[in-house]
Structure formats: C-alpha cells, structure tokens
Amino acid sequence: MPVSFEDLNNEGLLAPIHVALAESFRLLERTVADEVVLAAALASEQLSRGHVCLDLDSLTGISFQSADYDAPARAISDWPSRAAWTRSLRDSSLVTTIETSVSSDGKSLSTPIVFDAQHDRVYLARYWHYEQTLAGLIRRRVALPLLPLDEVRLQQDIAALFPDRETAGGRGQCLAAANAIDRAFAVITGGPGTGKTTTVARLLALRLLQVHAADRNSAGDLGSDLRVLLMAPTGKAAQRLNESLQRAAARLQISDDVREALNEIAAGTIHRVLGWTPTPPERGGPFRHNADHPLDADIVLVDEASMVDVGLMCRLFEAVPADAQIILMGDRDQLASVEAGGILGDLCGDLASETLNVDGNRRQGLASRTGLDLALAKSAIAKKTEPTPLQQSIVAFTFSHRFSSESQLGQLAAAIRAGDADAAVALLAESESNSGPIEWLRSRDFNVTLDEIVRRSAVSYSGYLELLKQHPGGSVDVLAELNRQRVLCAHRDGLAGESTLNRRITERLAAIGLIRPVRQHYPGRPVMVTRNDYRLNLFNGDVGVVVRGSATGGRSGSEVLFEDSTAEDGLRRVPDSLVPDAQDCFAMTIHKSQGSEFHQVLLVLPPMDSPVLSRELLYTAVTRVKDEFDAATGESHPGRLCLAASESVLRATIARQIRRTSGIRDAIER
C-alpha cells in the first residue's frame, strides 16, 4: 500500500501545523481524495523547509526528521502513483490546475491549492501568487531599455575609481559596476571577501558623478539628486552594510562632496524601509509602500539577498517604482532564507562560476567603458546559445581577498562549494598532523567529543570573563574578546544543538567559578537579541554581554553592553530589563551566524545525518572564519576552525546540495 497522510501523521513525521492544514481539507470537502490531502500536507511541510512548492519529481529524495533530532531521518519510497496523484489533483474542487506556463498572478484564485500540471508542482495558493507576481516583475525589468548615460564621463570615472581593474580581484569588480550601472535590474554575487560592498560603493559613486555632470544644483548637494535606498533583511546586516560602505567610501579617490553624499546614504531593514504595519493583507497591509504607494527612490540596493524569502521579495519589487534600479547583492552559495524561497540562488542558477555572461554587443560596450581587454566576438561566449536578458544582468565574483587559493581555509571552502568530499576530507585529515588553521575533532564516541567541545569552549570564553573581572562595567575589549569566537551548531535542539551546548558551557563556566548564573541576566552572560526593537535600535541577531550597571540617570543593577560604531567609546548600554527577548549565545545555529565573522569557530555537526545538514550550511559555517589584524604590530593572525564531525556525517553533508524547489526561473524565462 502506498503511504498516506495518516501514515506520516501516526509516525510523527509531520508537524501539527501541517496536520491541521491537511485535516481542514476534509472539512472543506468530505469526498476529497486521499492524494489531495497528502499533497496539501506535503506542500505545507516543504514550505517549512524553505521550498516554495512540492515537486512531485523530487519525492523519492525527501527524508523526514522526527521530533527527536538525535534519531536518524527516514526516507520514503512507496508514494502514490503519479497517475493517481495527478488525476486526483485535477479532479478536486479544492485545486486550481494550471496546464501551461502562461503568466498568472494568482489574484483570481479561489482554491487553497494550485497544481502546475506542466511541471508537476503543487503550491499553496499564496505562494503561487508570490512566485508568479515576482517573476512577472523581474521579467518586465530585465526587458527594459538601458539607462542613458554620459559614456565619455563614465569611461573617465571608471578609470579613476578602478585603478586596480587589471588585477585578478579588481577586474571582476570593475565589470560588475560597468554592467549594472545602466540596468533596471542587476545581481552581484560572490563569496565572503570578494569585494561586493567595495563594488557597490564605486557603483554609487559613478552614479553620483553622472548626476554631477548632468545637473549639479546650486547648493552642491549631490545626495538630494540621487535617491538611494539601501536595505538588508536584518538590522544587524543593515548596520554592517552601513559600516562597510563608509569604510569603502573612505578609501575611494573622490571629491569631498561625493564622499559626503555616499556617507549620507543609510541602510535600513527591508521591513522598516517598506513601512511594516500590523494591518492584514486584505486591508492593504502589511506594508505602507506597495504598487499603489511606491518607494521614493532612483536606486534600491538589497544586501544579503540570499536571506530574503519569496514573499518579502515580492512585496519589495511591487513597491519599487518602474523607473528605479534594483540591485541584489549576496552570496548565492550561502544558506537561503529561513522562510520559503531561495530567490538569489534561483536567479543565478549555474552562473556563479562565471565572471560575465553577456552577448557580443554588450561585451564590446563594456570593453569600451572599462578599457579592459575582453573578447568582443559572440563566438567567444562559452555558452552555445545567446545568454538570456536575466543571465546578462548577473555578475559573479570568484576571486576572494579573504581566502587565498593557497590557504587551507580557502581550499576547504572551495572543496565544500564544489561538492568534493574527498578533497575536503583529505584537507581535514592533513590538518590532524599539523598546527595549522584547521583542526578536525573526531571520536568514535560522540559523548567524548561533546565533552571536549565543552571543555575547549570554556577555555576560549574564559578570556572575556577574566577581562570582565578587571572591568565589571564592561569595555570595548570585553565585547571584542567575546566576539572573537563562537560555537556554531547545525541544530537548535538535540545532543549537538545550540540549546544543549549553551546549557553545558554555562554549567562548565559556573563550575570553574567564572560566572554565577543565579538569575536570568547575570554578569558575563552573552546574549543574542531575538526580536527587532526599533525604539532601542536593537535588532534580531545583535550580540551583547551583561555587565554591572552604571549609576547614571539614577539607574543601577545590570546592563547589556552592545557594540555601537556611532558612539564615542564604541559602546551602547541598555538596561537589562529592556532586553527581555534574548537568549544565551555561547553557541548559536549556523543560520543565525550568517553575516557574522569570528577569529575562532568551533563547528559542531550532529552524530547522525540529518535533512538539515547540507553543503550550503557547511560552507556558510566555514566562511565565518576571518583573519585578525593586530594594529599594534602590523601582523595578521590567521583565523582558526575546529570541526567536530564524523567522516560519514561530513561526507553526507557535502553530498547534500540544497536547491530550493520553485518555478520562478521557468516563469521568468518562459
């Protein structure tokens, strides 16, 4: 007998929310076929994994994890036949069947399920609407004519702003800026340290200089002539974008007024820029800005675009004026958004290994703009067919300033990204016989490994706690020492999860007398904010440390110390009573670490394979490691990675490549 919804439910393989959705179908239609109920439950379950839809072709590759994270996942092979499944979906009054790839925005749908019969994909109706609407908006944007520019001035400015354009790293950055500057839609993707933010700073400077040449107003205020909106999915990422952009602008050879205009451009979260409200969609929400009330912008740039889900990306594109540019920036090899959709990865497809993919005419134009020696003939294009308008909008960086091709960390990251488990294992095995930047911690008994992880973590974290003894009110050095290291986990729960490791590390530090966790906010407790608070300017993912409070303003007790680059001492103090939504962060999930960098990373994979483990997850964790520059000595100290994992789990992780299931690429290039 083929597996049924009841089988999955009885075995505890479906979360309550998926069960409730499936059971509601029987309330809506008493005679609903079992295959439709199962499809609804699985479409919901796939959403929880980040997939926009259920792809019936991929069913045999789905493994289910029970509530016990330490138990092995289960794969199922005895699904209903495809013929029975598709027949039931077509016949159900609860399903709208789409027979061809015609554009549909989903607004006229009156059923909770959509069946894309051409590709055998099952959607919850809302996500079909998001995907089709976003695809239509992108398709129209990539077809728009190029923005008219002063080409003579542009060539001069590119020569001045990209003096390094003949170098390995500078060439790609120059081409990316030259290719994106006149497009209504562009994508810049690359790994950590490939120069994405530097490229954007130069790109914005080029646009400002175009405005300068065309019509500089009497006050010389360039910022008012070019309306730029920078945004990121999280407050932490937005703050980091601001800081990175200012650092990049400070290094550019530009006039003071152009630099001032760049410094006045401030990034915010996507939700904040769009104007989030609690108003439901049926009453015009959840954002103030939409197609009827668009953003006031000439350029909209989104950093960390890999973290943006399909629903939010759809809302954003709807709110961008038709005559404004949209530039997406991020690492397509990193983890995708927590919510459904992997838009950046979908758009880039297999282009991440290519620096440029444009037709011959565009290539010739870019050669003229940049002064670079590019192949001008169409025959020089690697692909047999002409690149699509979407493909021509994308530039991928491959040269990393952070990880050289000779470094062990760089080689390990490259092996993981390429899915080469043999190379990764060989690098790790080699590290066991030397004292380099990589260490492989493995034991046949995972409990022994776990004990060693806790012991090492306590030693690492003792540094900032010893400093805190000397400075009970906290200092920049205390916070910096805390943020030099982190334990990263694949799971939140389970034997190797962040909850377990936070508890055990806390107990270990208490046992050796470095902390006294007698109340929630005890001195020395490292905390991570779990909810945005715009009033306090605190954002989900911000990390601080609890310190003894000052007596200023009549306050006493404990405070939480956060980094603040705008403050004179680089710190911000918030009363602990105002930071209720926080958790311990000796250990954190790899998902939560996105965008962060640490000098030392202790990476813990679970003792058994899990559907959560993937090549992208491991790559994201490994690339959190950074070198440390000592300004006093002028020396650079390489970052360190300690990986706790068995070889079998490591190989399974590298073999599992997560590509979010969606139909957006088909819808854009239909």
N, C-alpha and C positions, 0 to 999 in steps of 0.2 A: 504493500500500500504506500502511495506517495505521502510525504509528510504533510501535515495540516497545520493550521493556525493553533488548534488545540494542543497538538503535539509540542510545538515550540513553547507555548504558554505553560503547559504542565511541567516541562523540563526547566523552567526558569530562565529561558534564553531571551525573553522579551521583557523590556521594562514596562512598568504599569501604564505609562502614557501611550505606548504602542498598543498594548492590550485594550485600553479604553477606546482608542480610535477604532480599532477593528470591530470591537463589540458594538459600537454605535451604528455600524453599517447594518447589523441585523435588526436594529430598532428602526432604521430608515426603510428597510426593505426586507420583509420576512422571508422572501424566497431568494434572497441574494445567494449566489453561488459561493461555495467554499473557496474557490480560487480567487474570487474578488476580495473576500475577507482577508485571505492570506496576503494578497498583493498590497492591500491597504496597510496591513501591519508591517510588512517588509519595507514599503516606501517610507513609512514613518521611522522605522528602525535605521534605514540607510541615511535619512536626514540627520539622525543623532550622531552618525559617523562622519558627517560633513558632505555626503553625496546629495546632489540636488534631486536625484531621481533613483528609481530602482531599474537597473539594466538587467533584463531577463537573460541576456547572454552571459552575464558575469556571475550567475547564481552559484555555480559549482566552486567558485573561488572565495565565497563568503564563509568565514569562520565566526562562530558565536562564542562570546565570553560570558560565562555565568557571573553572578554577583561575587563569587569567590575568585579574586584576581590571581590567587596562587594555584588555581586549578587549570589544567590545560584547556585550550579552546577546542571547540568541536566544529568540524566541517560536515556538511550535509550534502548528500548526493541524490537522494530519492525525492526530487521535487516533482510536482505535477508535470505532465507532458506539455510541451509548448503549444500544441494544437488545442488541448483542453483549456489551457490558461488564456490564450488569446481569444478563443471563442467565447468564454465566459465574460471577459472584459468587454468585448464588442457588444454582447447581448445585454449587459447590465444598464439599467436606467440611472445608476449612480456614477457612470463613467462616460466621459466625452471622448470619442475616438477621433484622433487626427490621422487622416490617411496619408497625407503628403506633407512636404516640408514648407507649405505655404506659411507666410508670416501670420502669427496670431498673438495678440497681446493678452488674451485670456480674460478681457473685461466682460465679455458676453457669456462666460462660462456659468453654468448653473448647477454643475455637479462637483462633488468634492475630489474626484479623481480624473486625471487626463491620461489617456493611453496613446502614446506616439507609436502608431502601428508601423510606420516606415522603419523605425529603429528599435522597436520592441522595448520602449522605455515607459515606465509608469511613474506619474508625478502626482503629488498633492497639488491641487489646482493653484494655490497661491504661488508655488514655486515655478510652475509652468508660466504663470503671468510674469514673475520676476525675470525669468530667463529670456522669454520672448521679447519683453519690453526692452531689456538691456541690450539684447542682440540687435534689435532694430535701431536703437540709438547709436550704437557703435558702428553699425553698417552704414548709417547715413553720415556719420562723422568722417569715416575714412574715405568716403567718396567726395567730400567737399573739396573745392579748389584750394590750392596752396595760398598762403597769406602773402600779399605783395610786400617785398622788402627792397631796401636800397642795397643792391648787390655789391656796389663798389665799396660803400661804407662797411658792409658786412664782411667782406674779404679783409679789409684793413683791421677791423676789430678782432676777427678770428686770429689773424696773425699776431696781434698784440696780446690777446688773452690766452692763447695756446702756444707759448714759446716751446713747449715740450711735445708738440704734436708729432714729431718724428720718432719719439721714443715708444717703447712697447706699450706702456700704460697710457701715455698721452694721446696716441693715435686714435684709440677707441673712443676716448672722451671727446675729442675734437669732432669725430664723425657723428657721434650721438647728438651733440649740440647742434651741429650743422644740419642734421637730418630732422631734428624735432622742431627747430625754431619756426618753421612756417607751416606746420601741420596742425590741423584741428584736433588730432588725436595722436599721441605718441606714447611709447613704452620704453623705459630704460631699465634693464635688468642686469644683475650681476651679483656676485658673492660679496662677502664682507671685505672691505678694504680695496675694492675695485675702483673707487672714485666716483660713485653715483652722486653724492652730495656736492663734491667739488664741481662736477659737470653741471649740476643744476645752478650753482652759484654763477658759473660762467655763462650759462644759457640765459639766466635772468639779466645779467649784466649786458649781454648782447642785445636783448630786447629793450632794455633801458637806453642803450646807446642809439638804437633805432629811433626811439621816441625823441631823444635828444637831437638827433639830426633832422627829424621831421618838423618838430614844433615844440621847442623849449619855451615854457611860459616865462613871463617876466620875473617871477619870483625864483625861477630856477629850481622849482620843486618837482623833481622827476617822479617821485612816488605818487603824486596825485594824477599823473598822466598815464600810468600803467597800473591797473588794478589787479593785484596778485593775491590769490588766496592759497596759502599753504596749509595742508592738513594731514593728519595721521589718524589711524584707528584708535589709538590710546593716548592719554595725556602724557604718559612717560615718553612715548615715541615722538609726540609733538614737541615736547621740551627738548629732547635730544636733537631733533631736526633744527630747532632754533639755534642751539649752541653750535652744531656742526656748520650750519650755514654762515653764522657770524665768523667762525674761525676760518672758513674757506674765503669769505669776502675780505678778511683782513690780509690775506696773502696775495690777493689779486692786484695787478698793476692797473689801477683805475683811478679816476679823479675822485676827490673827496665827496662831491655831490652824488655820484653814482654809488659809492660805498655807503653813504648815509641813507640813500634810498633803499639799498639792499638790507641794511640793518633795521630799517623801519618795518620790513615785512615780517610779520609774526605768525607762527603756525599755531593752529588750534586743533582740537579733536574734530572729527567729521560730524559727530553729533552736535557739538557746540556750534560749528560753523553753519550747519543746516538749520539750527534752531530747534532742538528737540523739545517736544511738549508731550504731556500725558494724553493728549487728545487722540482717540482711536481713529484708524484709517477711514471708517465710514463717515466721520465728521470732519474730514480734512487733515487729520494728523498722519503720522506722528511728528512731522517737521513743518516749521513755518515756511521754509523755502521749498518750492516744488515747481512743476512745469508752469503753473499759473503765477507764481511769485518767485522768479528765478533769482539766483545769486547775482550780486553786482561785481562782476569780475571779467577781466580780459584773459587771465591765465589761472587755471585751477590745477595745482600740483598735489598729488597724493603720494606720500611716502609710506613705506611698509605696506604696499598694496596687496602683498600676498596674504595679509591678515584680514582683508576686507571680504565679508561674505556677499553672496549674490543679492540678497535683499537690500543691504545697505548700499552696495554699489549701484543698484538700480535706482534707488532714491536719489543718490548723488548725481548720476547722469541726467535724471529728469530735471534737476534743479540748476544745471549749468546752462547758461544762455547759448543759443545756437552759434553765436559768433565768437565765443570764447574758446581758448585752447584747453584741452585736458591732457595732462601728462601723468602717467602712472610710473612709479618707481619702486623697485623692490627686488628681492632675491627669489626667483621662481623655483629654486631648488630647496628653499626652506619649507617648513611646515605651512600649510594653508590655514585659513581662518578656523576658529573654533566652531562657528556656525556653518551652515551649509554653503558650499561653493568654494572653488579654487580658481577664481577668475584670472589671476595673473598667470598661473600655470596653464590654464585653458587657452589664453590668448597667445602665449609664447609657443606652446606646442613643443616641437623639436628644434626650435630656433636658438636655444640657449647656448649652443656651441658655436654659433656663427656671429661674427662681428657685425656684418652688414649684409642685407639681402634685398637689394633694390634692382630695378631694371636698368638697362644701359644708359638711357637718357638721364635718369636721376643720378646714376653713378658719375656721369660726366659733369653734371652740375655740382655735385659735392666735391669733385676733384678741383673744379674751378674755385669754389668757395674756400676750401681748406688749403689749397696748394699741395695736397698730398698726391703721391703717385698711385692712382687707382686704375685698375683695369677698366677701360672705357667701353669695350665691345660687349654686346649682350652675350656673346659666346663665353665670356669669362665668368658668367654666373654659374654657380655649382649645380643648381637645380636644372632639370631638363625642361621644365615649364617656367613660364614667367611667374615671378612672385606675385601674390595677391596684394591688393591695397593694404590689407591688415598686416601681412608679413613685412611690407615695406615701412610700416610705422614702428617697427620694433628694432631696437639695437641691444645686443647683449655684450657685456664686458666679460672677458675671460682672464685678464691679467690682474693679479692680486698684489697690492702693495703690502698687505699684512702677512700673507703666507707665500713665501718664495717656493718655486718648484723644487728647490733642493731641501727645504726644511721637512722634518718628519711630520709635523702637523699638517703642512701643506699637502704632502704626499698622501697622508691618511684621509684628509678631507676629499682630495681628488679621487682616491680609490673608492670611497663610500659613494660619492656622487655618480661615479661611473658604474656602480654596482659590482665592483671587482672585489669579492670577498677574499679570494686567495691573496691578493696584494695587501689588503688591509690586515689579514691575519699574519702575513709574513712581517709586515712592519711592526706589529704589536709584539710578535714573538722575538724579533730582533731587539726590541726595547727592553726585554727582560734581562739581557746580558750587558746593558749599559745604563748610564745615569742621565740619559737624555731627557727631552721634554715630555716623553710619553712613558707611561707605566701601565702594564696590564696586570691587574689584580684578579687572580682566579684560584679557585679551590674546588675540590670535589664536594665539599660540604659548604653549602651557601651560608649556613649559620656562622661558620668560621669566618667567611668573607664579610658577613654583616658585622660581626664583632670588630673586625679590623677597620671597616669603614667608620664605625662609630668612634673607635679609638683615634684614628687619624683626624677625623673631623674635630674632635675635642682639642687635639693638639693645635690644629690650624686656627680654630676660633679663640684659643686662649690669648692670642696676640692682642686683639682689640679689647678683650676683657681686662688684661693687665694694664693697658693704656687707660681704660676707664677708671681703674683704681686710682691712678695718678691724677685724672681729671674727671671727677664724679659728675660734673656738669656737662661733660662731653666736649668734643673738639673736632675739628676737621680731620685730624689724624685718626681719631677713633672711628669715625664713619668710613674713612678711606680704607683703613685696615679691615674693617668688617666686609667691605665690598670688594676686597681683593680675591676672595674665594667664595665658592658656593658648591653645595652638593646638589646635583641635578638627578631627577628621577623620571622614569617613563610614566609611572602610575601615581595617582593621588593616594590610593589605598593599597592594602596588601603588604606582604612581608618586606618588599623593597620600595614601598610607596613613600611619598613625602610625609604623610601623617605619622607613619611608624618611625621614620628616621628622625623627624623633628622631636618626637617624644623621647626616643632613645638618646639622642645627642643632648637634649635638655637634662635628662637624668644623669648622664655621664658628667657633664659640666657641673651639675649640682653636687655630685658625689665627690668631686675633687675640690669643691669649695669655691668655684669661680662665679657661681650665680646662686641666688636663693629664690626660686620660683614659688613663693608663698602666695602670690596674688597674680592677677592677670597681667598687669603692666609692671613687672619687676625691673629694677635697674639692670641693664645689659641685654634685655630681651630684644632680639632683632625682629622687626615686624614688617609685614608687607600689607599695604592698603589694598582692600578688595572691592572698593566701591569709589567711583568718582565723587568728589565733593568740590564743586567749583567755587563755593564760598571760601573754603580754606585753601583752594588751589592745590588740592591733593588728588591724585589720580590712581586708578587701579593699576597696581604693579609698582608703585613707589615704595622704596625700602628705607626704613629708618631704624633708629635704636633708642630704647627707653633710657633716659638719664635722670639724674637728680634735678628737680625743678629749680628755677631761679625764683627769687622773691620779688621780681619786678612786677609792678601793677598789682601788688597785694596777693600774688599767687604763690603757692608753694606746692609741694608734692612732686609728682613725676611729670616729665615732658617727653615728647618723642622728637628726636633730632633728625631732620631731613637735610639733604643737600639743597642748596639754593644758589645758583650761579649769580643771581642778581643782588644778593645780599653782600654787604661789605666783608663779612667774615666767611661767606660761602655757606652759611647755615641758616636753617629756619627751625624755630622751636614751636611746637604745638602742644598744648595741654593734653595729657593722655586721655582725659575724659571726652575729648572731641575726636578721638580716633578709635571708635568702638569697632568699626568694621576692618579688622586687621587679623592677621594670622602669623604664626611663627614662620621664620624663613631661614633657619639653618639649612634646610633642604627645601627645594622647590621643584615643581614639574618643569620639564623642558619647554612645554608650551608657554609657561609663564616667564621663561628666561629669554624669549625672543626679543632681540633688540639690546639685551644687556651684554656686558663683556666682563670677564674675570681673569685675573692673572693665574689663578689655580682653580681647576674644575675637577671635582670628583664625581664621575658619571657612573650611576648605578642602574644596570639593567636587571629585570626580574629573573628569577631562576628558571622560569619556563617561558617558552614562546607565547606571544600574545598578539591579538589583532592590532593592538595599539602600536606595537613596535614596527618601525619602517625605516627605510633608507633616509627619508627626509627628516625623521625625528633624530636619528643618529647624526646626520650631517649638521643639523641645527645645533645640537649639543656640542659637537667637536669645534664648531666655528665660534663658540662663545669665548674660547681661549684667546687671550691677547698678550702681547709682549708688554713689558713695563719699562718705561724710560725714567732713568734717575737723573733729574736735572742737576743735582749737585755734582755728580761725577761725569755726566755726559754719556753714561753707559746704558745699553739696552739689555734687559734681562728677559730671556725667552719665557713665555707662558708655559704652564705645565698642565698636562691632562693625565689623570689616573682613571682608567676604565675598569670597572668591576663587572665582569660578564663572563659567562662560559663561552667556549668557542661555538658550540651548537646554536646558542641563542644569538650570538653575534652574527653568524652566517645567515640565520633565518631573518634577522633584522635587515641586513644589507640586501638580501634577495627580495624582500617585500617592498615594492615601489608603489606608493600611494598616488594614484591619479584619480582625483575626484570625478565621479560619474556625473556628466552633464551633457547637454546637447548644444551649448552656446556656440561652439566653434562651427558646428553644422549650420546653425541658424544664421550666423554672420556671413558665412561663405557659401550659402546655398545658391 
